[in-house]
Amino acid sequence: MDEFLKVAITACIPAFTVIFGWGVNKAASIANSYVHNQFVQHCIQNAANAVFNAVSDVNQTYVDSLKEADRFDEAAQKRAFADALATAKKSLTDETILFIKQTFGDVDAYLTPMIEAQVRSQKTYM
């Protein structure tokens, strides 16, 4: 029974990833509907996509293997966050970085709560 459940959950992960990705994009599009400036909408969407992709990537390439080996401790958690932040920042366009700096002051401070929320969402729903 446990083996069947494990196989069933593993088989459903790609579907949940697609559904969750759709949800993140939907949330960004709802936020964008309140903003009538195309440039701002683009920047919000770019940041949301960068964070979603970064957290997914770090989970796949780093976190999952450590959790399977039961070695995901506080130091690994900090490294995973740092990797997700660095990956997200690399994915941002120059104009999005400039927009975030001019509007919010600090790119790291802007992305940090987004990454934490994304980690929680992916942990809960994936």
Backbone as CSV, one residue per row, in Angstrom:
resi,resn,N_x,N_y,N_z,CA_x,CA_y,CA_z,C_x,C_y,C_z
1,MET,0.818,-1.191,0.000,0.000,0.000,0.000,0.860,1.252,0.000
2,ASP,1.899,1.276,0.861,2.779,2.432,0.908,3.495,2.632,-0.422
3,GLU,3.909,1.530,-1.029,4.598,1.613,-2.320,3.663,2.169,-3.393
4,PHE,2.420,1.720,-3.395,1.431,2.211,-4.358,1.206,3.703,-4.172
5,LEU,1.089,4.157,-2.934,0.885,5.562,-2.646,2.075,6.389,-3.111
6,LYS,3.273,5.879,-2.880,4.484,6.576,-3.300,4.532,6.710,-4.825
7,VAL,4.197,5.644,-5.543,4.177,5.668,-7.010,3.099,6.616,-7.504
8,ALA,1.933,6.594,-6.881,0.831,7.465,-7.300,1.199,8.933,-7.105
9,ILE,1.799,9.257,-5.981,2.200,10.645,-5.720,3.283,11.068,-6.695
10,THR,4.254,10.198,-6.939,5.327,10.516,-7.886,4.761,10.754,-9.279
11,ALA,3.777,9.997,-9.661,3.160,10.157,-10.980,2.380,11.458,-11.080
12,CYS,1.878,11.950,-9.969,1.061,13.172,-9.980,1.890,14.456,-9.888
13,ILE,3.140,14.361,-9.509,3.967,15.555,-9.312,4.028,16.438,-10.563
14,PRO,4.253,15.887,-11.766,4.271,16.782,-12.933,2.954,17.537,-13.132
15,ALA,1.849,16.878,-12.885,0.555,17.552,-13.031,0.405,18.657,-11.996
16,PHE,0.804,18.370,-10.759,0.715,19.394,-9.724,1.634,20.577,-10.039
17,THR,2.797,20.305,-10.616,3.718,21.374,-10.994,3.084,22.286,-12.028
18,VAL,2.453,21.693,-13.019,1.786,22.491,-14.060,0.653,23.306,-13.449
19,ILE,-0.151,22.672,-12.616,-1.274,23.378,-11.995,-0.767,24.507,-11.098
20,PHE,0.289,24.234,-10.329,0.822,25.263,-9.452,1.415,26.413,-10.256
21,GLY,2.121,26.085,-11.336,2.662,27.132,-12.206,1.563,27.995,-12.772
22,TRP,0.464,27.359,-13.167,-0.683,28.120,-13.659,-1.208,29.042,-12.564
23,GLY,-1.268,28.540,-11.334,-1.766,29.349,-10.222,-0.903,30.567,-9.956
24,VAL,0.411,30.389,-10.018,1.320,31.519,-9.808,1.123,32.554,-10.910
25,ASN,1.031,32.089,-12.148,0.811,33.017,-13.249,-0.541,33.709,-13.136
26,LYS,-1.547,32.994,-12.675,-2.873,33.581,-12.493,-2.831,34.661,-11.422
27,ALA,-2.138,34.386,-10.318,-2.014,35.380,-9.252,-1.300,36.629,-9.751
28,ALA,-0.250,36.440,-10.539,0.465,37.598,-11.102,-0.432,38.357,-12.071
29,SER,-1.228,37.638,-12.847,-2.109,38.325,-13.801,-3.217,39.091,-13.072
30,ILE,-3.690,38.555,-11.941,-4.682,39.290,-11.146,-4.062,40.570,-10.591
31,ALA,-2.839,40.452,-10.079,-2.143,41.649,-9.598,-1.937,42.638,-10.739
32,ASN,-1.587,42.115,-11.908,-1.373,42.986,-13.061,-2.645,43.677,-13.511
33,SER,-3.798,43.079,-13.273,-5.043,43.697,-13.708,-5.318,44.995,-12.957
34,TYR,-4.725,45.125,-11.776,-4.884,46.362,-11.013,-3.863,47.418,-11.418
35,VAL,-2.884,47.007,-12.182,-1.848,47.924,-12.637,-2.023,48.114,-14.140
36,HIS,-2.220,49.331,-14.547,-2.511,49.590,-15.950,-1.283,49.994,-16.754
37,ASN,-0.141,49.925,-16.142,1.100,50.255,-16.817,1.738,48.954,-17.315
38,GLN,1.908,48.825,-18.612,2.447,47.589,-19.200,3.857,47.279,-18.693
39,PHE,4.663,48.299,-18.520,6.025,48.083,-18.039,6.020,47.479,-16.631
40,VAL,5.197,48.028,-15.756,5.104,47.526,-14.383,4.568,46.094,-14.392
41,GLN,3.572,45.834,-15.217,3.032,44.482,-15.337,4.118,43.504,-15.770
42,HIS,4.906,43.903,-16.745,5.994,43.051,-17.213,6.982,42.755,-16.082
43,CYS,7.332,43.764,-15.310,8.296,43.587,-14.226,7.744,42.671,-13.132
44,ILE,6.471,42.844,-12.774,5.852,41.994,-11.760,5.839,40.537,-12.228
45,GLN,5.463,40.338,-13.482,5.403,38.979,-14.032,6.794,38.364,-14.123
46,ASN,7.781,39.163,-14.529,9.153,38.672,-14.631,9.669,38.222,-13.268
47,ALA,9.396,38.999,-12.232,9.853,38.637,-10.886,9.141,37.379,-10.392
48,ALA,7.841,37.283,-10.615,7.080,36.104,-10.175,7.581,34.841,-10.875
49,ASN,7.812,34.932,-12.173,8.322,33.775,-12.920,9.722,33.391,-12.460
50,ALA,10.554,34.393,-12.232,11.936,34.122,-11.797,11.942,33.386,-10.462
51,VAL,11.118,33.824,-9.537,11.064,33.194,-8.218,10.508,31.775,-8.317
52,PHE,9.415,31.596,-9.045,8.829,30.256,-9.198,9.847,29.295,-9.792
53,ASN,10.495,29.693,-10.875,11.467,28.824,-11.538,12.682,28.552,-10.657
54,ALA,13.149,29.566,-9.930,14.322,29.383,-9.068,14.036,28.400,-7.942
55,VAL,12.904,28.552,-7.291,12.558,27.650,-6.188,12.360,26.229,-6.714
56,SER,11.699,26.097,-7.852,11.513,24.767,-8.439,12.850,24.123,-8.770
57,ASP,13.745,24.910,-9.350,15.065,24.399,-9.726,15.863,23.951,-8.506
58,VAL,15.904,24.769,-7.481,16.670,24.423,-6.276,16.057,23.200,-5.597
59,ASN,14.737,23.118,-5.587,14.103,21.927,-5.007,14.517,20.671,-5.755
60,GLN,14.505,20.737,-7.070,14.835,19.559,-7.879,16.301,19.181,-7.794
61,THR,17.172,20.159,-7.858,18.599,19.859,-7.961,19.316,19.734,-6.621
62,TYR,18.724,20.240,-5.549,19.451,20.266,-4.280,18.623,19.715,-3.117
63,VAL,17.471,20.292,-2.883,16.695,19.987,-1.685,16.169,18.553,-1.681
64,ASP,15.578,18.121,-2.779,14.957,16.796,-2.816,15.942,15.677,-2.467
65,SER,17.152,15.754,-3.021,18.122,14.689,-2.749,18.571,14.704,-1.286
66,LEU,18.706,15.888,-0.702,19.088,15.958,0.712,17.967,15.452,1.619
67,LYS,16.729,15.767,1.260,15.608,15.280,2.073,15.495,13.770,1.996
68,GLU,15.738,13.196,0.830,15.690,11.740,0.696,16.757,11.072,1.543
69,ALA,17.915,11.721,1.661,19.007,11.176,2.471,18.894,11.615,3.938
70,ASP,17.824,12.347,4.263,17.586,12.848,5.617,18.762,13.707,6.102
71,ARG,19.260,14.554,5.195,20.396,15.427,5.530,20.057,16.891,5.304
72,PHE,18.780,17.233,5.274,18.373,18.616,5.040,18.255,19.325,6.386
73,ASP,19.373,19.931,6.811,19.415,20.611,8.098,19.337,22.129,7.898
74,GLU,19.560,22.873,8.955,19.449,24.331,8.891,20.477,24.943,7.938
75,ALA,21.692,24.412,7.934,22.721,24.919,7.020,22.318,24.671,5.564
76,ALA,21.769,23.510,5.298,21.317,23.196,3.936,20.144,24.082,3.552
77,GLN,19.285,24.383,4.505,18.153,25.260,4.244,18.630,26.665,3.868
78,LYS,19.623,27.157,4.588,20.179,28.488,4.281,20.831,28.497,2.906
79,ARG,21.544,27.424,2.585,22.177,27.340,1.265,21.111,27.282,0.164
80,ALA,20.059,26.520,0.393,18.982,26.417,-0.598,18.349,27.782,-0.840
81,PHE,18.130,28.535,0.240,17.562,29.874,0.079,18.510,30.774,-0.707
82,ALA,19.792,30.742,-0.352,20.786,31.567,-1.053,20.864,31.192,-2.532
83,ASP,20.807,29.891,-2.823,20.830,29.440,-4.221,19.586,29.913,-4.966
84,ALA,18.423,29.829,-4.323,17.181,30.276,-4.967,17.221,31.781,-5.216
85,LEU,17.729,32.541,-4.271,17.841,33.989,-4.438,18.779,34.334,-5.592
86,ALA,19.933,33.677,-5.631,20.900,33.937,-6.708,20.330,33.544,-8.066
87,THR,19.648,32.411,-8.124,19.056,31.958,-9.387,17.960,32.909,-9.846
88,ALA,17.124,33.345,-8.919,16.048,34.279,-9.271,16.628,35.600,-9.780
89,LYS,17.653,36.093,-9.114,18.259,37.364,-9.537,18.871,37.254,-10.930
90,LYS,19.460,36.097,-11.245,20.026,35.897,-12.576,18.949,35.902,-13.653
91,SER,17.748,35.486,-13.292,16.657,35.382,-14.256,15.948,36.708,-14.508
92,LEU,16.144,37.664,-13.633,15.477,38.953,-13.801,16.100,39.738,-14.951
93,THR,15.263,40.430,-15.683,15.779,41.308,-16.733,16.389,42.540,-16.085
94,ASP,17.244,43.221,-16.832,17.866,44.442,-16.313,16.821,45.492,-15.958
95,GLU,15.784,45.595,-16.794,14.750,46.597,-16.516,13.951,46.246,-15.261
96,THR,13.756,44.953,-15.000,13.048,44.553,-13.780,13.893,44.871,-12.559
97,ILE,15.179,44.598,-12.631,16.080,44.923,-11.514,16.059,46.423,-11.240
98,LEU,16.144,47.211,-12.297,16.114,48.662,-12.132,14.781,49.114,-11.541
99,PHE,13.682,48.553,-12.033,12.360,48.898,-11.506,12.257,48.568,-10.016
100,ILE,12.714,47.378,-9.629,12.647,46.979,-8.217,13.493,47.916,-7.362
101,LYS,14.693,48.234,-7.825,15.568,49.131,-7.058,14.943,50.512,-6.899
102,GLN,14.364,51.039,-7.974,13.767,52.372,-7.917,12.473,52.393,-7.105
103,THR,11.725,51.301,-7.148,10.428,51.275,-6.488,10.509,50.797,-5.042
104,PHE,11.293,49.758,-4.805,11.332,49.136,-3.478,12.670,49.308,-2.768
105,GLY,13.700,49.720,-3.489,14.989,49.997,-2.871,16.004,48.869,-2.928
106,ASP,15.583,47.637,-2.681,16.541,46.544,-2.589,15.955,45.291,-3.234
107,VAL,16.683,44.730,-4.170,16.212,43.543,-4.884,16.090,42.355,-3.929
108,ASP,17.091,42.157,-3.073,17.046,41.031,-2.132,15.843,41.141,-1.192
109,ALA,15.606,42.339,-0.689,14.477,42.546,0.225,13.147,42.323,-0.485
110,TYR,13.071,42.619,-1.765,11.850,42.401,-2.539,11.627,40.914,-2.816
111,LEU,12.711,40.212,-3.169,12.582,38.805,-3.553,12.452,37.855,-2.357
112,THR,13.008,38.215,-1.218,13.020,37.321,-0.056,11.630,36.833,0.353
113,PRO,10.656,37.715,0.569,9.335,37.185,0.950,8.664,36.406,-0.175
114,MET,8.969,36.762,-1.420,8.410,36.013,-2.543,8.956,34.588,-2.554
115,ILE,10.254,34.443,-2.301,10.878,33.113,-2.272,10.329,32.305,-1.114
116,GLU,10.218,32.923,0.061,9.690,32.203,1.219,8.258,31.730,0.970
117,ALA,7.445,32.581,0.361,6.069,32.196,0.049,6.036,31.069,-0.986
118,GLN,6.921,31.151,-1.960,6.968,30.123,-2.999,7.427,28.780,-2.427
119,VAL,8.400,28.814,-1.531,8.866,27.581,-0.886,7.714,26.960,-0.104
120,ARG,7.013,27.774,0.638,5.876,27.260,1.422,4.802,26.690,0.505
121,SER,4.501,27.386,-0.576,3.491,26.910,-1.502,3.898,25.591,-2.137
122,GLN,5.137,25.512,-2.587,5.587,24.277,-3.235,5.684,23.137,-2.236
123,LYS,6.030,23.452,-0.994,6.100,22.419,0.042,4.692,21.909,0.352
124,THR,3.724,22.803,0.341,2.354,22.442,0.683,1.649,21.744,-0.461
125,TYR,1.829,22.231,-1.681,1.026,21.771,-2.800,1.748,20.848,-3.751
126,MET,3.026,20.626,-3.545,3.755,19.779,-4.496,4.311,18.564,-3.806
